[in-house]
Amino acid sequence: MKKPTVLHITPHMPGGLGRVLLSTLKYSQNDKSSFNHEIIITDEKHLTSSVLKMFSKYSKSIFLGKKNDFIKKKIKEADIVQIEYWNHPMIYKFLNSFIFPKSRVIFCLHNNGLSRPTVITKNIINFCDIFLSTTKATKKHPLFQLKNNPIFKKKLKFIKYPVDFDRFKSIKLKKHKGFNVGYIGTIDYSKMHKNFLSMSAATNIPNSKFIICGSGFDKDKIQKKIKNYPKKKFQFIGFIENIKKVLENLDVFGYPLNPTHFGSGEQVVIEAMYAGLPVVAFSNPSEKEIIENKKTGILVNNENEYTKALEFLYNKPMERKRIGTNAKKHVTSELKPEKCFKKLNNIYLNTMKLNKKTRTFPKLIKKNNNKDNDLGVRLFLKSLGDQGLEFEKSYSNNGKKINSKINQIISNVEVAMKATTKGSIFQYLYFFPDDAYLNFWAGLISLSDKNILKRQHVSISKTTIECFEKALKNQKKNNEFQYYIKQAKNNAYL
């Protein structure tokens, strides 16, 4: 008898999501799996060669860059549609433009949804049948606390994806010189703690070395800052595919993230635990759902506690071994594929009891009275829901007056909104490079962050004046744009 099909739809497959979906395809070929899985990737040009290689054995289950007619046909054939969800311009473009046939829809959230720009909106929850999160931290979101709307809470389900044990096979910590603390992940202050380097360097540990692996928005900034510390204190490796070699030569996995980071399941933390390493992390919502303090890792509340925890693990090797052993046992027992996918299969089986239905994503904010295409900014506003009011006020103003108060707020927007990805202004600008208001806001931000444009994608303007000029090119009669380009030229913002 043919298994029912879950059709996954995603704009592309970043590292964490790629490993999750690879584990899903592997398990679907197991006799214990109740479902077949297929994946539609709507934007094939952003797939890396390493991801394509990783999925080479499952090419028959993956469909790249297909047109809407093909996607509609696959949705009709599928028993469940699972949209892999985070704030991504192409996800919102797809939801806004695609006419869904009758279907059962799950949104699977791949961040915690607790802070901008990776927020959860009412529109998203209303649209789906099941809202599946990869961390129980999401239950703290205000929308799931509403007493007058129990339907939202009823839709919320949780899944822990397993560790791909085959990826590591046998992994064993090796003897080495000195004391090594490792960080593997996003090199971006929208996720990393802003004082990662200083609190690490403050440790009083002889022959200690901090090994940093990864890539991201603030990579160059961190590499530059490293030069201010003793020569051998930090070793920056950059992105590395085979993290097993790094994990095996560590004593501790140090993972201090900022309090409003977007992370959820944090696969790299779980992988470090599987390697038998004690993890030291901040007591943020997502990390608290992964680590049991002082049993499978150490959770800290401030920078001083982080430094002291590393020193404690150095001075107490037996504690280091105890916590690492507990961590490995926990991951091996609780996050094995059979256990994780059994829970997911139960969610799918309950979803199958629902009737397929048609659904339409709510319309975008009303377009400004001009001839220019401003789809990008309207998708961006939709993605933030009621958490983007300053941007909505700026857009609705339509250049009628100089709204200095709102523009000052936008100019000093939080770091996560200035990243290259994760639903930031600059990610939307990358996909919609001619959008007037996205260019205008990028220009405003560059007034208070002089180097922000230089660190963005090559397709984005590199000077404040160029951003304002691009905005004005698309809306020639906008008084506000005219004012700011004049001010920028007078003050020589180059």
N, C-alpha and C positions, 0 to 999 in steps of 0.2 A: 504494500500500500504506500502511495506517495506521501511524503511528509508535507505538511503545510509550509508555506514560504513566508519568511520575513524579508522584506525588501528594505535595505538600508540606503538612505540618500544623504550624500555629503558633498560639499563643494570641493574638498580635497582631503588628504589624509596626513595631518601632521604626525610627529613621532608617537606620542602617547595614544592617540586615536588609532593609528595604524597598527600598533601592537595589540590593542583591544580587539579590533576587528579581525586581525590575523588569528588570535586565540578563538574567536567566535567561529570562523570558518573551519579551523582545525577540529573543534569539538563537534561541529555539525555533521562531520563524517563518522562520528562515534555512534554506535548502536543505541546508546543511552539518550542521544539527542532526539527530541521530539520534532525539531524544526529544521528545514533547509534554509540557508541564508544566501542572499544575493546582494550585491553592492553597486549602486549607481554613483559615479563620481562626475559631477556636472562640469567641473573646470579642470580638464586634464593638463593644461599648460603649467599648473602649479604643483604637479606631482614630481617628486624627485626620482632619480634613477634608482636610488637605494630602496625606496618604497615599492617601485615596480618590481624590482628583483625579489623583494621580500614576499610578494604575492604571486610570484611566477607559477607556483604549483596550483593556484586557484584561479587562473585566468578565465576559465569558463563561467565563473561566478561573478565576474567584475565587468561592468560596462562603463566605458569612458566617453565623456563628452557627447552624449546622445541628445537628440532633439526632443522637444516636448511631446510629440506624437508617440515616440518610443517610450518615454517615461510614463505617459498616460496608459499605454497598453500594459506595461509592467505593473503599474499600480492596480489596474483592474484584475490582473492575474494573481497578484499577491494576496495573501490572507491578512497580513499586517504590514503597514508601512512604518518604518522607524527613521525619523529624521534626526540625524546626529546634529545636536544643536549647541551653538555658542553664538555670540554676537559676531556675525560675519556678513559683510555686504552682500555676498552672493546668496546666502541663505535668505536674507530679507527680500532680495530681488526675486528669487524663485517663489517665495510665499506670496509676494505681491502680484506676480504676473501669471502664475500657473493656475489653471482651472482644475481642481481636484475632482476626479470621479468618485463614486461611492467607495469608501474605504474605512479601515480602522487605522487610526494614527497614534503613534507613540512619539513623543519628543524625548530624546535622551540627552540630558544636560551634561556637558563635559567641562564645566567649571562650577564653582559653588553658587554663582548668581547673586552674591551678596553686595557687590560694590560695582560702581561704574567703571568701564562701559559694559561689563559683562553681566548685565542685569536681567532679571526675569520680569516680564510684563503681563498684565491681565490678558492681553490679546493672545499671547503664546499659550497660556494655560487654557483659555476658552477654546482655542482652536483644536487642541488635541483631546484624545480620549484618556490617555495615560501620560503623566509627566514623570519620567524616570530620571532620577539623579544618581550620580556616581559618588555622592557623599551625603551622609545624614546631616551635615552642617546646613544643607539647604532648607531643612525644616524650620530654621530660625528666620527665614525670609518673611517679612511682614505679610505678604499675600497668603501665606499658609498659616498665619495666626489669626486671620479674620474670623470672628465668631459668627458673623452674619453671612458668611459664605463657606459653608462646610464642604461644598462640592470641590473646591480647590484642594483642600486637605485630603479628600477622598481620592483625588486623581494622583496624588504624590506617592510614588513608590521608590524604592532604593535598590541599587545593585552594586556589589563589589566585584569588579572584574579580577580574574585570577592572574597570578604571575605565570609567564610563559617559561615553565621549568626547562623546556627543551632548548630555550635560548641560552641557558647557562650550563645545562647538564650538571656535572659536579662542579661546585664552586667551594673553594677552601681558602681561608685566610693564610697568607704566607709570611714567613719571618722576613724582616727587613730592618735596615738601620733607621734610627730615629723614631719619631712619633708622627704619623701621617693622619691629617684630618682632611677628608675629601668633600667637595661639593660638585654635584653633577646636575645640570639643569639649565634653566633660562637665565642668561646673563643680562638682566633687565631689572631696573629698580621698581618697575611696576609689579615685580614679584619678589626679588631679593630685598632683604633689609638694607636700608640706605647706609648703615654703618657696618656692613658685613666685614669689610677689611679691618677697620679699627678695633672692633670687638674681638676679632680673631687674633690680631697682632698683640692685643693686651694680655694674652695668656702667658703665664710664667711657666713654660714647659721647655726644658732643654731639648735642643735638636728637633724642634717641631717644624713641620712643613705643612702648608695648606695648599692642597692640589685642587685647582678649579678647572672644571670641564664644562663646555657648553658654548652656546652662541646666543647673541641677542642684541637688542637696541643699545645697551650700555657697555658692550664688550670693549670698545676702544677706550672709553672713559676709565674703566676698571684697570685695563692694562697700563694706562698712563699713571694711575694712582699707585699701582704696585711699586713703581720706581721710588716712591717716598719711603719705602720700608726696607729693612735689611735684605740684601741680595737674594738669599736662599729661603726667605720666609714664605714667599708665595711662588707657586709654579702654575702658570697659566698654560693649559694644554689646548684649549679650544674644543670644538665639537669632536666627539669620538664615538664611532659606531659600536665598537666592542668594549663596553664598559666593564666587562668581567675582569679584564687585566688591571683596571684601576681599582675596583672594589677589593680584589684579592690582596692588594698592597696597602690597605688602609687600616687604621686602628679605630677610628671613629668616623661616622658620617655626620658632618655638620651642615644643617639645613635651615639657617635662620631666614625666614621670609617676613615681608612687611605685613602689618596687621590687616590690610585691606586687599591682600593678593587674591587673584582669581582662581587659584588652584582648587582641585577637588580630590580625586583619588590618589594623586601623587605617586604614580607607578615607580618612580625612581627611589622613593623612600621605602616602598615595599620590597623592591629589588635589593636595596642595601640591607634591609632586615633579613631577607632570605640568604644573603651572604654571611649572616652571623655578626653583623656590625651593630653596635649600639648607636642609635640616632639621637642627636641633640637638636631639638626644634623649638620654635616659639609656640606658646599655648594659644594658637589661632584656631578658629572653628574647625577647619578641615584637618589639621594635624591632630587635634584632640579626638577625632573619629578614627584615626589610624593607630596612634600610639597610646598605650596605657602607661602613665607616668611611673617611672622608677621600676617598671617591670619589663616592658618591651622597648623602652627608650626613655629619654629624659625630656620633659617639657619645661620651658622656662618662661618667665614673664617680662624680663628686661635684659638689657645688654650685659649688665654686670653678672646676672645669673647665668647667661650663656657662657661667658668667659670662665666663671667658676665651675660650671658643669664639665667643661672640657678639662680643666685642671683636676677635677675630682676623678674623672675617668683615667687620666694619666697616672695619678697617684694611687689608684685602687684597681690594679689589673684584674683582681678576682671579680670585682663588681662589673668591670668592663666585659669580662667573659660571661658572667651570669646574665646580664641584660642582653648581650648579643645572642646567647644560646636561646633565651626565652623568645627573642624576636624571630629567630629562625623557626622554632617550633610552632609559633603562632601562625606565621605565613604558610608554612608547609601544611598545617592542619586546616586552617580556616580559608585559605585562598587557593586551594587546588581547584582545577577546572571542574571536576565532577560536582563539587559542592556549590561553587558559584553559579554554574550554568543550570543546576537543578532549580535554584531559586528563580533565575531568569526565565526558565521554561515555564514555571508556575505562573509567572506574570503574563507570559504570552498566552498560556492556556486560558487564563481568566479573561484576557482581552478578546480571545476568540469567541467568547460568549456574547460579546456586544454585536449589535447589528452594524453593518457597513452603512455609512451615511455621507451625504455630500456636505462640503464645508467651504466657506469663503473667508479669506483673510480680510480683516477690516481695511477700509480705504485709507490711503495716506492723507496727511494734512493737506489742506487746500493749497493749490499751487499759487504762487505769487502772480500778479498781473503783468507778466512779461512773456515774450516769445521764446525765451531761452529754456533749455531743458535743465531742470534742477531735480532730477530723480534722485541723485545721490544724497543730497541734503535731506530730502523728505524721507528716504529710507533710514538715514541716520537718526532723524527725529523719532521715527516709529520704533526704532530699536531701543531707545532710551525710555519710552513711555512717559510716565510722569516724573522721571528723574532727569529730564533734559530741559527744564523750564527756561533757563537762561538762553539756551540756543533757540528755543521756540519763540521767545520774545524778540530775539535779534532778527530771526527770519521773518516774523510777522510784521516787524517794523518796516521792512521793505525799503529801507533807505530814506524814509520820510524825514527822520530827524537824527541827530548824532546822539546815540544812546550810550553816553560815556560810562555810566554805572554798570550796565550789562556788559559792555565791551571790556571793562576792567576785570570783571569776574571771569570772562572767557580767556583773557590774556594770562591769568594766573591759575588756570585749570589744573587739577591734580595730575600727577605724573602718569597714571594709567591711561589717561585720555590723550597722552602725547606719544604713546608707544607706536611701533610700526604695525602692530597686529591687534588682535583681541577686540575688534570693534571700535578702535580709536578713531578720532577725526582723520588722522593721517592714513589709516587703512582705507577708509571710505574715499579719501581723496585719491589714493592710488588707483582704485577701480573707477573713479569718476573724476579724472584729472582736470576737466574743464568746468566743474561745478563752481558757480560764483561764490556761494556762501561758504563752502568748504575751504576755498582758497582765501577768502576774507578772514575766516577764523584762524587758519594756519598763519596768516600774516599777523594777526593780533597776538597770537601765542609767541611768535618770534620776537615781538617787541620786548617781552620779559625774559625770554630764553634765547639768547643770541645764537646759540649753536644748534638749535633744534632742527632747522631745515637741512643743515649739512649732514645730519645723521639719518635722514630719511631716504626713501627709495630714489633712485636716479631720475625717475619720471616726475618727481615733485620739484617745484621751483626752489631754488637755493638761496634766494634773498627775499627780504620782507617786501621790497618794492615790486619784485616780480609777482609775488602772490597777490598784492593789491591790484597790479596791472591786469592780471588774469581775471580777477573778479570783475573789474570795471569793463573789461573787454566783452564780457557776457551780459553785463547790465549797465549800459552806457549812461543811463539817466539816474543812477543810484547816487543820491547826494552824499550818503555816508561813505561810500567807496571813494568818491571824489575827494572828500575831506581827508581821509586817511592816507591816500596816496600822496596828497600834497604835503601832509605833515611828515610822512616818511622821507620824502625827497628833501624837505627843509632841514630835517634832522640827520640826513645822510645815513639812513638805515640801509646799508648795502648788503 
